Amino acid sequence: QVQLVASGGGLVQAAGSLRLSCAASGRTFSTYIMAWFRQAPGKEREFVAAHSETGSITYADSVKGRFAIPRDNTNNTVYLQMNSLKPEDTAVYYCAGGAPLTIATMRDYDYWGQGTQVTVSS
């Protein structure tokens, strides 16, 4: 019913910025909570940020004050604006959508993008 495509990753120096994009197809986009997760090499996938259908936004403690998750329902797109990047932000970033029971729980999301690599150098 819904397909998500993530893009915008790349290589950036520490303290730099990137904006990731997650484009969704499907008529029910505006009813979903949209979120970003990331997975660093050798680590579990972890929650980054979420933007609900009603405008509520949640960030992981590790990215508060540095990242933002604007949402454009007209264009069926959610973004992850990443500022003040650190080497520890290096990971594959995945967008996700659905109606999760708990917004930070990976297994509660029904739809996933393919992932986009973000590498932050020192």
ZARO-509607 format. One line per 10 residues: their letters; for each residue x, y, z of C-alpha. Coordinates in steps of 0.25 Angstrom, whole numbers, plus 2048, in hexadecimal, padded with zeros to 3 digits. Example, Ala and Ser with C-alpha at 12.3 -4.5 7.8 and 13.67 -1.06 7.14 Angstrom:
2
AS> 831,7EE,81F  837,7FC,81D $
This chain:
122
QVQLVASGGG> 800,800,800  80C,809,803  81A,80A,7FD  825,813,803  831,817,7FC  83C,81E,804  847,827,7FE  851,832,801  85C,82A,808  86B,82D,806 $
LVQAAGSLRL> 878,831,80B  87A,83D,814  884,843,81E  881,844,82C  879,850,830  873,850,822  864,84E,81E  85C,844,815  84D,843,812  847,836,810 $
SCAASGRTFS> 83A,834,808  830,829,809  825,829,7FE  819,820,800  80F,81B,7F6  801,817,7FB  7F4,81E,7FE  7F5,81C,80D  803,824,810  7FC,82F,818 $
TYIMAWFRQA> 7F6,825,822  804,81F,825  80E,822,82F  81B,824,828  829,821,82E  838,820,82C  840,814,831  84F,812,82F  859,806,830  868,808,832 $
PGKEREFVAA> 871,7FD,82E  871,7F2,839  865,7F8,840  856,7F6,842  84D,7FF,83A  849,80B,843  83E,816,843  842,824,83E  835,82C,83D  826,82B,83A $
HSETGSITYA> 81B,835,835  80D,831,837  801,833,82F  7FC,83E,839  809,845,839  810,83F,846  81F,83E,844  828,835,84C  837,834,84C  842,82B,851 $
DSVKGRFAIP> 84A,831,85C  856,830,854  851,839,849  849,843,850  84D,851,84D  854,84D,840  84A,846,837  83C,849,833  831,841,82C  828,84A,823 $
RDNTNNTVYL> 81C,844,81C  816,848,80F  808,841,80E  805,847,801  811,841,7FA  811,834,803  81F,837,808  826,837,815  834,83C,817  83F,83B,821 $
QMNSLKPEDT> 847,848,822  854,844,829  85D,84F,82E  86A,850,836  86D,841,832  876,839,83A  87E,82C,835  875,824,83F  869,828,835  86F,81F,82B $
AVYYCAGGAP> 865,814,827  85B,810,81D  84E,818,81F  841,812,81D  833,818,81C  827,811,821  818,813,822  80C,80D,828  803,80D,834  80D,808,83F $
LTIATMRDYD> 808,805,84D  816,80C,852  81C,816,849  82A,812,84C  828,803,84A  82E,7FE,83D  825,7F2,83C  818,7FA,83D  81A,801,82F  814,7FA,823 $
YWGQGTQVTV> 81B,801,818  82A,804,815  833,80B,80C  83F,804,806  849,80D,80E  853,817,80B  862,818,80F  867,824,817  875,825,81A  87B,830,823 $
SS> 88A,831,823  894,837,82D $
